[in-house]
Each structure stands twice: as C-alpha cells, then as structure tokens.
C-alpha cells in the first residue's frame, strides 16, 4: 500500500501490535493511541518504519522494555509512549539516534534507571515528560545538550541529589 498516515486512535482495538518486518513501511505518521493494544511493541519497529516522524502509542497496555530500534527513527519529531506498562530502562539509542526529536512523552509507565544515560544528540528536544515512573539517581548531564528544552517534567519519580546548575542555562525553559 502507498498510504503514509495511519490513525486508529480512540477505538477499542485489542490484542498485539503486529508489524511485517520483512519490508520497510513508508508511514510518516502512526497513531494507535487510546485503545487496548497489548503485549510488546515489535522489537524492529524503528527499522520497519524508517520514515516515521510522528509515533503515538499512548493509552494502551504495552508492556516489557521499550525497543532499542526506536533509536533508528532519525526523522521522528514526536514520540508518545505514555500511559502504558513499559518497564526497564529507556534505551540509550533514543537519546543518540532520534536526531530530530522535539517531543518525548514517557509518562505513566514503570520505567526506571536514569534517562538519558550518557551523552545525547537530542539538540532539538523541546518537551520531555518523564513523570510518574520510577526513574532514580541524579538528573542526567546528557540533557544539557538540549538547549531548546522548554518543558521538563520529572515529577513523581525517585530522582535525588542537587538540581544541576546547568539547568539555569536553558533560556527557553518555562516549566520544571
């Protein structure tokens, strides 16, 4: 098929999200939010949809780890995985591979660890929602490479330590 947009949001779809990973699918926008899709997100999702710039899987029952292949979505501007049952750590590939990312929403999951872990290439990131998870440790220095950040929501986690001084360098930051 030649369609580029698939929007199935706000329905009652159930069961797993299956993707034919034997070929690339030329979607630019995929939104299956607010259904009851369950199971794991296909591990090769980032390879199956290389042209994706908008991905919304929020409001479902996805579980297990976030696939590392999401880091292959180099054109992605917005990724919303909120309100699911994802667990584990956020793959570092998202911080290094999603070069165009402006919006990342990971709220209301069971994620832990530190994000981003290490350095990132999220230089276009404007909105980062990590709230209502189990992130811990200090606020990662990797975020200092996101000069356009205007919203950073890390509420309801287990972060500790001091608020880093480099946060004061974000001239666009309106909400912390």
C-alpha positions, 0 to 999 in steps of 0.5 A: 500500500502507498498510504503514509498516515495511519490513525486508529486512535480512540477505538477499542482495538485489542490484542498485539501490535503486529508489524511485517518486518520483512519490508520497510513501511513508508508511514510518516505518521502512526497513531494507535493511541487510546485503545487496548493494544497489548503485549510488546511493541515489535522489537524492529519497529524503528527499522520497519518504519524508517520514515516515521516522524510522528509515533503515538502509542499512548493509552494502551497496555504495552508492556516489557522494555521499550525497543532499542530500534526506536533509536533508528527513527532519525526523522521522528519529531514526536514520540508518545509512549505514555500511559502504558506498562513499559518497564526497564530502562529507556534505551540509550539509542533514543537519546543518540539516534532520534536526531530530530526529536522535539517531543518525548512523552514517557509518562505513566509507565514503570520505567526506571534507571536514569534517562538519558544515560550518557551523552545525547544528540537530542539538540532539538528536544523541546518537551520531555515528560518523564513523570510518574515512573520510577526513574532514580539517581541524579538528573542526567548531564546528557540533557544539557545538550538540549538547549531548546528544552522548554518543558521538563517534567520529572515529577513523581519519580525517585530522582535525588541529589542537587538540581544541576546548575546547568539547568539555569542555562536553558533560556527557553525553559518555562516549566520544571 
